[in-house]
Amino acid sequence: MKGRFSKDRLTRLALDMKRGDKGAAEKLYSELVGKTFGFCVSRVRHRHQAEDLTQEIFLKVVDGIQSFDPKLGVFSVWFWQLARNTLTDHYRRAKDLSFSDVSETRIEMAFLDDPEPRTEQNFERERLNDFLKSLPEEDQELFRLHYLADLSYREISKILNKSEGSLRVSVSRLKEKIRKHLK
């Protein structure tokens, strides 16, 4: 395949996967699973839920890989849009729960989550997470896409439908907010 997207490693792997190459599917998974889990855990804040969502995302990739069209863009944009949509669906389903279901779920999660030893790094991470939750949703999403998913400005601009220049300014402002908070 010739064209501007032909050199993108993830896109090549996705095309190979689309043709039935299981090795390519495994490479895509190993390349993206850590970032995907980090992306999910930053949204749901529960390890088990994030693991389930990560698995759901990759199942959707397997089921939907035939709809990936490299003429429309690189695989990473397609993938992260699918991940965002999966999380959006997760929250929509959560809103449909009754009050008693939500209460039970929260109680169960409090007891099921693996307790981490309290270290300075954990306190710092909690402090940052609490601060991030206080930011507008747009800043939180930008943080997840840029820092956790490690997407380029070009990829983020396609997902969020914003110019690369405005994203650079937004990331710079976000970085400054975080830096001031952590001082």
Beta strands, then each sheet from edge to edge (+ up, - down):
end
